Amino acid sequence: PLNLNGIDIGEHPISFYGGNYTAADTILLIKKSQKATLHKTLSLKQSVIVEHFSNTSCIGCPEVSSLILKSIEDRDNSQFFDIEYHPSVPSPEDIMYKVNSAHNDIIFSFYNPEYVPFVYVDGIAISKIELNEIKTDLIKFLDERIKREPEYALSIQKGFSDSGEVYVHAVKKDISGLYLKVHSIQSEIKYDNPQGSNGEKEFFNIYSGSAPDPDGIKITLSQGESKKIPVYFNSRFYPNKTLYMIAYLQDKTTKEIKQSTKLLWKL
């Protein structure tokens, strides 16, 4: 139940939003001294997440970052997400690595990419070096992965300035042995001068930290069950910046990401 006072009598447009569910619009009729009941069925949708490793002194990294941004912009931004990690290679002086070196090291060790730049789509590696080859595989994986039948639903419910809850729902299949990982992502960072030898000054969707840590939280749910997971971020990473909170379910053995979602927030 939602109790609201002072709403004008008449028709009001209402929009429903819920993580991996397609947004829906409807009209709510408000009458004097009467309760209004509203029911709307939302369609479950699949999301796809692109993760890539970059560095301010990495040759080829700016071009790969631009390719990923363009590929996502050409599609439905509400279903495709991007995370850019900054490891200590080739340069440990990368300022975005140093912001949270401990968490960046854990993620780099988990994926253990052969080189930088390196791209993953839903945890699946694109083991190519040439930009055109990366583009071909990236587009192929994006188009294939989005067609999967969604089995799980995630929704981020905002809490206080640096905390919230992630709602996990085993819609069509049991969740067994999957891990919920929740990251804060800096949406955009601009510098007046290049921060490394590759000349890059503008960065997007930069990883800044995990809640509680990059290893994630093991989730076990039977089909039809759901659970709310509280999360808390250390706001020292990028204080007073606009962030995305991204959450996803991952199989640690295969590294495949089963479902993902995001929420824009501000510390």
Disulfide bonds with the S-S distance in Angstrom:
Cys58-Cys61 1.95
